[in-house]
């Protein structure tokens, strides 16, 4: 799934539990009830934390009011009709198809974009920038959705996404190109998580794994179409157009979802289901202060600075001799470490961070901790194997064309999508998830071993396809179930925090993996080129290292190409060895996760929802009796 691995099933219905649930609002009491697993005899109830309750709901009593964005989506959910919900899901699919096709198309373009600036080796640095942004954007984007509303958050995500691609298309140097990744990655990962937010707002826990796979379905087609489009773009225009066209396509794809959310938001307002805005009548200073604490801006700054100032210097330090003696490199790493040390103290302070960016206390839960750690190591290994240098390796060492290399690298995305959708059906049928996690870990590790020993110079194209298929199937089997287990391990009002923690761990692993692979590549390849290149090509060593296109100029079998292939192959084998070592903790971590029975876990969603039984989620006495009836038929159809 590549970047799409970061779009996972998310439930952001209630990021912050209410201070006190009003007696007249029974639905709010249901919404914020603690999750529990009901024993077969129904005489006692065990919540996800292992506590026993004797029936009924345990109301929340934690510390803050429901935020404006949560109120909005609760009100909108009460106004959904069968038609409007279908339109909204069509919008979700169109957006997913657009971002999926974009991802598969531009993946092949990044090597040519950086090569045009004579900085091909900085692909890993670009990947680090992307993963750092992906890691730190998810929690604040979910916060924006909770504080301001889902429609508003989607609009912000689309705008940032478009700005990023416009800047990449117009970039004239690698610095501008890399800085554009900040906007692009923020918009892209924001849209991915917001799609899952919406799905979580309108689906039950048991069915969420299935419907959260909806944004992944386009990958079944786009993994094959994308490389062909990239090849056509490179032949007939330039890589710049490959970025620029998405500034037009994505806003058009967003229109159906935007229309559905906006019209139902207005309908909720007419029905007086929306309460007055919390900042109405407040002073400007008061609004700024409330927004500062609601979004936990300082916590975001600490996390962003800590991750960026540690990981990015790791890939830059190996670019020049003596970089580790550079005072600025050392200073960035030291400041980054200080930020990460301060971050947990800030997040656990109720006075300084009343609405923390990440619920670090959730790591006291065994399942949440094991799931987050598993995500970290799994994605770290992914970015030391499938990304970021496999595509260049296939073109240079194995002599594959742009289209073939693109298809091989995207086989992972195709098979992981198939297995993720398939495992969602099995989870729904068995009501369990942990067995699929362990099985996926075994298959994922086996695939990386095959890649280490058999994906080498002279390997056949079918063999490389099979290896990527095995890795992708393992990734799809473990990814969705792990996230579902982390969600089920937390109280309902803390599901958002738990999922944000999981997704952040996932992207942190990707950032570390990119940094490690980049450091190995940038330190090893130049040395090996200097060692192996024949005398007549020694003067081109720097250009060969910096430009993929320069390396491809030398014909296969020539002395220079043999030397280049040997440098690439030995370095890539070293990175793959590191990736295999990173997978050692996966199986033990999967066994540490509790094997919840999902149909016994409470997952109440306010208003209309897909996958609920007829008596779930309906608001008695609500003013939308006709839409409730339509919603019942819609749920029966999808249950």
Buried (B, 14 or more C-beta within 10 A) or exposed (E): BBBBBBBBBBBBBBBBBBEEBEEEEBBBBBBBBBBBBBEEEEEEBBBBBEEEBEEEBBBBEEEBEBBBBBBBBBBBBBBBBBEBBBBBBEBBBBBBBBBBBBBBBBBBBBBBBBBBBBBBBBBBBBBBBBBBBBBBBBBBBBBBBBBBBBBBBBBBBBEBBBBBBBBBBEBEEBEEBBBBBBBBBBBBBBBBBBBBBBBBBBBBBBBBBBBBBBBBBBBBBBBBBBBBBBBEBBEEEBBBEBBBBBBEBBBEBBEBBBBBBEBBBEBBBEBEBBEEEBBEEEEEEEEEEBBEBBBBBBBBBBBBBBBBBBBBBBBBBBBEEEBEEBEEBBEBBEBBEBBBEBBBEBBEEEEBBEBBBBBBEBBEBEBBBBBBBBBBBBBBBBBBBBBBBBBBBBBBBBBBEBBBBBBBBBBBBBBBBBBBBBBBEBBBEEEBBBBBBBBBBBBBBBBBBBBBEEBBBEBEBEBBBBBBBBBBBBBBBBBBBBBBBBBBBBBBBBBBBBBBBBBBBBBBBBBBBBBBBBBBBBBBBBEBBBEBBEEEBEEBBBBBBBBBBBBBEBEEEEBBBBBBBBBBBEBBBBBBBBBBEBBEBBBEBBEBBBEBBBBBBBBBBBBBBBBBEEEBBBBEEBBBEEBBEBBBEBBEEBB
